[in-house]
Amino acid sequence: MDEVINKSIESLKNIAVFYKMDLKTAEEVVSIYELIDPCSLMFFFRNKHIMVDLGTGNYNKINWLFNSKQDCIDIIETIYRGVIKGKTLIFFNNNYSSKYKY
């Protein structure tokens, strides 16, 4: 996931900021958001956690690998368009659960 996100950063620099966090140093955050996966992608806007419905059943985070840079860009751009409109739960037309064998 890191490789795809790193490739996407240049395209998304005007709408998103990415932060890496070591789970061992932020135990409080780990317990609040139940971060048990080695790599999870979460979204925040103006200090609010943004939930994302991608058809996987987990609205809090993305914990599967992106297949392509374009998938990453499409998801983050859609989330951005939703939060600009004031939404805190973003729904997607694509069902990513069958696509990524979640």
WOBELSUL-V112333 format. One record per residue. N is the residue number from 1. PHI is phi in radians with two decimals (none if undefined). D_CENTER is the distance of its C-alpha to the mean C-alpha in whole Angstrom. Layout:
# WOBELSUL-V112333
n->N phi->PHI d_center->D_CENTER
n->N phi->PHI d_center->D_CENTER
This chain:
# WOBELSUL-V112333
n->1 phi->none d_center->11
n->2 phi->-1.03 d_center->12
n->3 phi->-1.11 d_center->15
n->4 phi->-1.17 d_center->12
n->5 phi->-1.13 d_center->10
n->6 phi->-1.06 d_center->14
n->7 phi->-1.23 d_center->15
n->8 phi->-1.52 d_center->13
n->9 phi->-0.99 d_center->13
n->10 phi->-1.07 d_center->17
n->11 phi->-1.26 d_center->16
n->12 phi->-1.87 d_center->13
n->13 phi->-1.10 d_center->15
n->14 phi->-1.50 d_center->16
n->15 phi->-2.16 d_center->13
n->16 phi->-2.55 d_center->11
n->17 phi->-2.16 d_center->12
n->18 phi->-1.91 d_center->10
n->19 phi->-2.25 d_center->12
n->20 phi->-1.71 d_center->12
n->21 phi->-2.39 d_center->14
n->22 phi->-1.51 d_center->17
n->23 phi->-1.11 d_center->16
n->24 phi->-1.28 d_center->20
n->25 phi->-1.70 d_center->21
n->26 phi->-2.24 d_center->19
n->27 phi->-1.10 d_center->20
n->28 phi->-1.14 d_center->20
n->29 phi->-1.15 d_center->16
n->30 phi->-1.04 d_center->16
n->31 phi->-1.29 d_center->18
n->32 phi->-1.15 d_center->17
n->33 phi->-1.76 d_center->13
n->34 phi->0.90 d_center->15
n->35 phi->-1.52 d_center->13
n->36 phi->-1.89 d_center->15
n->37 phi->-1.46 d_center->13
n->38 phi->-1.13 d_center->14
n->39 phi->-2.47 d_center->11
n->40 phi->-2.31 d_center->7
n->41 phi->-2.02 d_center->4
n->42 phi->-2.08 d_center->4
n->43 phi->-2.18 d_center->5
n->44 phi->-2.35 d_center->9
n->45 phi->-2.49 d_center->12
n->46 phi->0.90 d_center->15
n->47 phi->1.13 d_center->15
n->48 phi->-1.99 d_center->14
n->49 phi->-1.31 d_center->11
n->50 phi->-1.74 d_center->9
n->51 phi->-1.63 d_center->9
n->52 phi->-2.26 d_center->8
n->53 phi->-1.73 d_center->10
n->54 phi->-1.85 d_center->10
n->55 phi->1.51 d_center->13
n->56 phi->-1.63 d_center->13
n->57 phi->1.61 d_center->14
n->58 phi->-1.88 d_center->11
n->59 phi->-1.50 d_center->10
n->60 phi->-1.45 d_center->8
n->61 phi->-2.78 d_center->6
n->62 phi->-1.84 d_center->5
n->63 phi->-2.19 d_center->8
n->64 phi->-2.16 d_center->10
n->65 phi->-1.43 d_center->11
n->66 phi->-1.35 d_center->10
n->67 phi->-1.39 d_center->14
n->68 phi->-2.58 d_center->14
n->69 phi->-1.08 d_center->13
n->70 phi->-1.15 d_center->14
n->71 phi->-1.04 d_center->11
n->72 phi->-1.06 d_center->9
n->73 phi->-1.10 d_center->11
n->74 phi->-1.07 d_center->11
n->75 phi->-1.13 d_center->8
n->76 phi->-1.21 d_center->7
n->77 phi->-1.14 d_center->11
n->78 phi->-1.14 d_center->11
n->79 phi->-1.09 d_center->9
n->80 phi->-1.03 d_center->11
n->81 phi->-1.07 d_center->14
n->82 phi->-1.23 d_center->13
n->83 phi->-1.24 d_center->13
n->84 phi->-1.09 d_center->16
n->85 phi->-1.46 d_center->18
n->86 phi->1.65 d_center->17
n->87 phi->-1.44 d_center->15
n->88 phi->-1.96 d_center->13
n->89 phi->-2.23 d_center->12
n->90 phi->-1.83 d_center->11
n->91 phi->-1.78 d_center->13
n->92 phi->-1.99 d_center->13
n->93 phi->-1.28 d_center->16
n->94 phi->-1.32 d_center->15
n->95 phi->-1.70 d_center->15
n->96 phi->-1.39 d_center->13
n->97 phi->-1.20 d_center->15
n->98 phi->-1.42 d_center->18
n->99 phi->-1.17 d_center->16
n->100 phi->-1.82 d_center->15
n->101 phi->0.94 d_center->17
n->102 phi->-1.19 d_center->15
